[in-house]
Amino acid sequence: MSRIAGVDGCPGGWLWISLDTQTNTFQARIFHTAAELLAHDPLLDAMTIDMPIGLVSAGRRRCDELARDLLGNRHMCVSNAPLRSALYAPSRLAASAITLAATNREVGAHEWALYPKIINLDIVMTPAQQRWCFEIHPELSFHQWNNGAALQDSKDSAPGRQAREVLIEAQWPGARQTVIQQFVQQHVHANWYEPDDVNDAFAALWTAQRIASRIAQRIPIAPPIDARGLRMEMWY
């Protein structure tokens, strides 16, 4: 194991944190498109992304359901991934009509706001890239990181941020501040990312390290394949 990365979607694009595990060196960047993200360093041992990879044509993804089961009373943190047919609909109304007919639920405003980011990744993701790119959910990673207990406070609340940053600091002392300082040096716009985007990218990085060390778990154990040949799974 040498180089890994964790990624979270952010207002500016994709917040990427990499770690050279041999030198304990962190690097951080924000890529504006998923194409730039995937092309930047395809020789990473593992890169984990907080964004759906692989989409159902009907019903719900099993990995989303299993993640909610694991999180217990914090199950609401896991949103339903869109249907592939609804993802490319021209409007939220059209996406809701497609989703309602197939799953008896509508597309909420928060879910619709994520569609452009999901499309941005979906159009460039391939089954071959899933050899080193893996889907995660930060709350599932933090759950495992926190000895199998879900963090009870919202990630964008002061207590929630503190709880997550305590885990990050214990694992990688000073790393979070290093990342923030790199963004300052790169003149990254303050509105391109939020504090919880950094924390979620570190959660992704934590799981990437587990994948590279071959101790990570995935749900479901035998993931189904979508219409484009992509595995529908989640790692933690």
C-alpha positions as CSV (number, residue, x, y, z in Angstrom):
1,M,0.0,0.0,0.0
2,S,1.4,3.4,-0.9
3,R,-1.1,6.0,-2.3
4,I,-4.8,6.3,-1.6
5,A,-7.4,9.1,-1.9
6,G,-10.8,10.1,-0.5
7,V,-13.2,12.3,-2.4
8,D,-16.3,14.2,-1.5
9,G,-18.6,16.3,-3.8
10,C,-18.4,20.0,-2.9
11,P,-19.8,23.2,-4.3
12,G,-16.6,23.7,-6.3
13,G,-16.6,20.2,-7.8
14,W,-14.8,17.3,-6.1
15,L,-12.7,17.7,-3.0
16,W,-9.8,15.2,-3.2
17,I,-7.4,14.3,-0.3
18,S,-4.6,11.9,-1.0
19,L,-2.2,10.1,1.4
20,D,1.1,8.6,0.6
21,T,1.1,6.0,3.4
22,Q,4.9,5.4,3.2
23,T,5.8,9.0,3.8
24,N,2.6,10.1,5.6
25,T,2.2,13.0,3.1
26,F,-1.2,14.5,2.4
27,Q,-2.1,16.4,-0.7
28,A,-5.4,18.2,-1.4
29,R,-7.1,19.6,-4.4
30,I,-10.5,20.5,-5.8
31,F,-11.3,19.2,-9.3
32,H,-14.1,21.0,-11.1
33,T,-15.2,17.9,-13.1
34,A,-15.2,14.1,-12.4
35,A,-13.3,13.7,-15.7
36,E,-10.4,15.7,-14.3
37,L,-10.7,13.8,-11.0
38,L,-10.4,10.3,-12.6
39,A,-7.7,11.3,-15.0
40,H,-5.5,13.0,-12.4
41,D,-3.9,9.9,-10.8
42,P,-5.3,6.6,-12.1
43,L,-2.4,4.7,-10.5
44,L,-3.7,5.2,-6.9
45,D,-4.1,1.9,-5.0
46,A,-7.6,3.0,-4.0
47,M,-9.8,6.1,-4.4
48,T,-13.2,6.3,-2.6
49,I,-16.0,8.6,-3.6
50,D,-19.0,9.9,-1.7
51,M,-21.4,9.6,-4.7
52,P,-23.6,6.9,-6.1
53,I,-21.8,4.6,-8.6
54,G,-24.1,2.2,-10.4
55,L,-27.9,3.0,-10.6
56,V,-31.0,0.8,-10.7
57,S,-33.6,0.8,-13.4
58,A,-36.4,0.2,-11.0
59,G,-36.8,-0.1,-7.2
60,R,-34.1,0.8,-4.8
61,R,-30.4,-0.1,-4.5
62,R,-29.7,-2.8,-2.0
63,C,-26.6,-1.1,-0.8
64,D,-28.6,2.0,0.2
65,E,-31.0,-0.2,2.2
66,L,-28.3,-2.1,3.9
67,A,-26.5,1.2,4.8
68,R,-29.6,2.5,6.4
69,D,-30.0,-0.7,8.4
70,L,-26.4,-0.4,9.7
71,L,-26.9,3.3,10.8
72,G,-30.0,2.5,12.8
73,N,-31.7,5.7,14.1
74,R,-29.4,7.7,11.8
75,H,-30.8,6.0,8.7
76,M,-32.1,9.2,7.3
77,C,-28.5,10.2,6.4
78,V,-28.6,7.8,3.4
79,S,-30.6,9.1,0.5
80,N,-32.0,6.9,-2.3
81,A,-29.8,6.9,-5.4
82,P,-31.8,8.0,-8.4
83,L,-33.2,5.7,-11.0
84,R,-31.0,5.8,-14.1
85,S,-34.0,6.7,-16.3
86,A,-34.9,9.6,-13.9
87,L,-31.3,10.9,-13.6
88,Y,-31.3,12.3,-17.1
89,A,-34.9,13.7,-17.0
90,P,-35.1,17.4,-18.1
91,S,-36.8,18.6,-14.9
92,R,-37.5,17.6,-11.3
93,L,-41.2,17.2,-12.3
94,A,-40.3,14.7,-15.0
95,A,-37.8,12.9,-12.7
96,S,-40.5,12.7,-10.0
97,A,-43.0,11.2,-12.5
98,I,-40.6,8.5,-13.6
99,T,-39.6,7.7,-10.0
100,L,-43.1,7.7,-8.7
101,A,-44.3,5.3,-11.4
102,A,-41.4,2.9,-10.6
103,T,-41.0,3.2,-6.8
104,N,-44.0,5.1,-5.4
105,R,-41.9,8.0,-4.2
106,E,-41.1,11.4,-5.6
107,V,-37.8,13.2,-6.1
108,G,-37.2,15.7,-3.3
109,A,-35.4,19.0,-3.7
110,H,-32.3,17.8,-1.9
111,E,-32.1,14.7,-4.1
112,W,-32.7,16.7,-7.3
113,A,-29.9,19.1,-6.3
114,L,-27.5,16.2,-6.4
115,Y,-28.4,15.0,-9.9
116,P,-25.9,17.2,-11.8
117,K,-23.0,15.9,-9.6
118,I,-24.2,12.3,-10.0
119,I,-24.4,12.8,-13.8
120,N,-21.0,14.3,-13.8
121,L,-19.5,11.1,-12.3
122,D,-21.8,8.7,-14.1
123,I,-20.8,9.8,-17.6
124,V,-17.2,9.1,-17.0
125,M,-17.3,6.1,-14.7
126,T,-16.6,2.7,-16.2
127,P,-16.4,-0.9,-14.9
128,A,-12.6,-0.8,-15.4
129,Q,-12.3,2.2,-13.2
130,Q,-14.2,0.4,-10.4
131,R,-11.0,-1.7,-10.0
132,W,-9.6,1.3,-8.0
133,C,-12.6,3.7,-7.6
134,F,-15.1,2.7,-4.9
135,E,-18.3,4.2,-3.6
136,I,-18.6,5.0,0.1
137,H,-21.0,6.9,2.4
138,P,-19.2,9.1,5.0
139,E,-21.7,8.3,7.8
140,L,-21.1,4.6,7.3
141,S,-17.4,5.2,7.4
142,F,-17.7,7.3,10.5
143,H,-20.0,4.6,12.0
144,Q,-17.3,2.0,11.5
145,W,-14.5,4.4,12.6
146,N,-16.5,5.1,15.8
147,N,-16.4,1.5,16.9
148,G,-19.7,0.6,15.2
149,A,-21.7,3.5,16.7
150,A,-23.4,6.1,14.5
151,L,-22.5,9.7,15.2
152,Q,-25.7,11.2,16.5
153,D,-25.2,14.9,15.7
154,S,-25.6,16.3,12.2
155,K,-22.4,16.8,10.3
156,D,-23.1,20.5,9.7
157,S,-23.8,21.2,13.4
158,A,-21.0,22.3,15.8
159,P,-21.2,19.2,17.9
160,G,-21.3,17.0,14.8
161,R,-18.2,18.6,13.3
162,Q,-16.3,18.3,16.5
163,A,-17.1,14.6,16.8
164,R,-15.9,13.9,13.3
165,E,-12.8,16.1,13.7
166,V,-11.9,14.3,16.9
167,L,-11.8,11.0,15.0
168,I,-9.8,12.6,12.1
169,E,-7.2,14.2,14.5
170,A,-6.7,11.0,16.5
171,Q,-6.0,9.1,13.3
172,W,-3.9,11.7,11.4
173,P,-2.7,14.4,13.8
174,G,-2.5,17.8,12.1
175,A,-3.7,16.4,8.7
176,R,-6.9,18.4,8.6
177,Q,-5.1,21.6,9.2
178,T,-2.6,20.7,6.5
179,V,-5.4,20.3,4.0
180,I,-6.9,23.6,4.9
181,Q,-3.6,25.3,4.6
182,Q,-3.0,23.8,1.2
183,F,-6.3,25.2,0.0
184,V,-5.2,28.6,1.3
185,Q,-1.9,28.3,-0.6
186,Q,-3.8,27.3,-3.8
187,H,-6.1,30.3,-3.4
188,V,-9.2,28.0,-3.4
189,H,-12.3,30.1,-3.2
190,A,-13.9,29.9,0.3
191,N,-17.3,29.1,-1.3
192,W,-16.0,26.1,-3.1
193,Y,-16.1,23.9,-0.1
194,E,-17.6,23.6,3.4
195,P,-16.0,22.2,6.6
196,D,-18.1,19.1,6.4
197,D,-16.8,18.4,2.8
198,V,-13.3,18.2,4.3
199,N,-14.5,15.9,7.0
200,D,-16.4,13.6,4.6
201,A,-13.3,13.4,2.3
202,F,-11.3,12.2,5.3
203,A,-14.0,9.6,6.1
204,A,-13.6,8.4,2.5
205,L,-9.8,8.4,2.9
206,W,-10.2,6.3,6.0
207,T,-12.2,3.7,4.1
208,A,-9.7,3.8,1.1
209,Q,-7.0,2.9,3.6
210,R,-9.1,-0.1,4.8
211,I,-9.7,-1.2,1.1
212,A,-6.0,-1.0,0.3
213,S,-5.2,-2.9,3.5
214,R,-7.8,-5.5,2.5
215,I,-9.8,-5.2,5.7
216,A,-12.7,-3.1,4.4
217,Q,-16.2,-4.5,4.1
218,R,-18.8,-4.0,1.4
219,I,-22.5,-4.2,1.1
220,P,-24.0,-6.2,-0.3
221,I,-21.3,-8.9,-0.3
222,A,-22.3,-9.9,-3.8
223,P,-23.2,-6.6,-5.5
224,P,-25.6,-6.5,-8.4
225,I,-24.5,-5.0,-11.7
226,D,-26.4,-2.1,-13.3
227,A,-27.3,-1.6,-17.0
228,R,-23.9,-0.1,-17.7
229,G,-22.0,-2.9,-16.1
230,L,-21.2,-0.9,-12.9
231,R,-21.3,-2.6,-9.5
232,M,-23.8,-1.2,-7.1
233,E,-22.1,-1.5,-3.8
234,M,-20.9,0.6,-0.8
235,W,-17.6,0.1,1.1
236,Y,-16.8,0.9,4.8
